[in-house]
């Protein structure tokens, strides 16, 4: 499998070098680069594309930000003593940097885009990491946890009630409070702070707390039963739902999540089982009282390191989804979509492009944002709305078990929540927006929102703000235990990156980073179609053709328009079926059919009993994708699972004359599976 994958990636990389040869025919070193790439792929194997070349991308991006290239690491040997750029693909490097490795004032955006595409071709390939890399990532996870700031309230208890009222807490407690553990933590992790920066930090923390209070004061109080009841009445779904991923309290696939095994006292206080985990017609006894911890899971991400998430217990995820819906609605009402939009990243990408042109805005990315966001920060940001704060505590698991380490271990979390918790994203988005606004001049938040509309956007840990606030934002984030990823944050040059949009001086230089390359299963074959089409849209036509040539159903694939929504090879000139020679006439409907490759999905029922099906029916909209139309009846309340399948079959030829005599059948537009295929 590794050999086959290496061959496929190398095949596409060679096609990308062909792209460069066409664009820059004057460069005479292409044959040398071909030979070097072939030799490196033989000696380094897949690691060339998953480790070495991605390190060159980091080197390139850092050079664009700093204005000078500082070659170090693999594949960075210089051309000569007088030419300081890397030897491999030196012709492209020298269109961006001069012989002294200084950034050219008219750096070639096409050369930047091509280099990045070659370097990042294997960066995101989903691959199993070596055990040593997994263990190293897990150790980093625990090290980050040990650095998280201590909290003031009783997050580890069943109830958050304390001797100290939450309203007395303040973000400035990290430097001026009476919590000695918190003060010691700050001194330890901010030992390099000067008296001047401490003075500046006092102002920023005060401003951040005032902004947080101003926003949260406008939030409505949260009461789970009332909120879910209103949503059920108005929108036909309550807001309670399950996430798509695994849960920590029941292994395996095909499980029925709608039957809860436990409902601990912690949840019962704010999310009563009778109203939140039950239905009026379900008279079953309350489940067990045990609080199951979340479970650390290593999800394949790249060959460099896995992604660590914490799968939540079923009942906690169920209630977190309701809190997530509430928080998103309140953020939209109070902050507005001009600053935060949880459904659309395009506005952030457009703003990043504008920032690369005008250079007035900076883009900031955080390192391990969810793992570093502490309960200490959350309890101070939401101090003015106890109903929200207590509900966030109630639906948060306080312990995480780590079965990956040897031996396994369990930890009591200081962080607010890991990746995998439904409320993590809206909570961190709101907090980072507040901190971004606090780093900008002014005390009146309403005036600042009018002034900086269109200049500040936050999506998770992707932050865009005026460059004048960049230094203060870093100071503020660092004081609260958060860390800026300097490799992916940009303020000086003409390069900006946000929400998957990478721009140099207004030009899109974002590389295509496939997760799968190969044809071993339906998902991989479907991914090949997407990869080819994405490369084609980006202008790398030879690379797209290289992918197409490897697809086992290439000769059965139609040519389609860019946005047709039909499986096929994308083309700027529109659809074309003339090359598909296998055709027939459908005798039932009297239209012409063509034999093509197609991708289908199959939905299967999970085993459920009557009670769990009833709960799903009354909490989810029966007209959504969770319920399928089968034999004319809605299978409402059934937990479903989907699988991807592909193959070849007959579909209606688009553009053919409509000759059906059935008056009840509407004309078909586009490719459609025939009923008798």
Protein Blocks (a to p, Z undefined) as FASTA:
>chain_A
ZZmmmmmmmmmmmmmmmmmmmmmmmbmklmmmmmmmmmmmmmnmmmlmmmmmmmmmmmmm
mmmmnopacdedehiacfblmlccdfbhplmmmmmbcfkopacfkbcfklmmmmmmmmmm
mmmoccdddfklmmmmmmmmmmmmmmpccdfbdfkbmblcdfbdfklgcfklmmmmcbfk
lmmmmmmmmmmpcfklmmmmmmmmmmmmmmmmmmmmmpccddfklmmmmmmmmnopahia
cdfbdcfkbgcehiafkbcfbdcfklmmmmcfklmmccfklccdcddfbdcddddddddf
bfmbccddddddfklmmmmmmmmmmmmmmmmmmnopklbcckbcklmmmmmmmmmmnoma
ccdddehkllmmcfklmmmmmmmmmklmmmmmmmpcfbdcdfkbccddddddfbfbdchi
aklmmmmmmmmmmmmmmmpgcjblklmmmmmgokaccehjaccddfklmmmmmmmmmmno
pacdfklgcfklmcdceehiaceehiacbdcddfbecjfbfklmmmmmmmmmmmmmnopa
mlmmmmmmmpmklmmpccddfklopacdddfkbpafklpmbdcddfklopacdddddddd
ddddddddfklmmmmmmmpcfkbmkbcceehiacehiacdddddddddddddehiacfbf
bfkbccdedjdddfkZZ
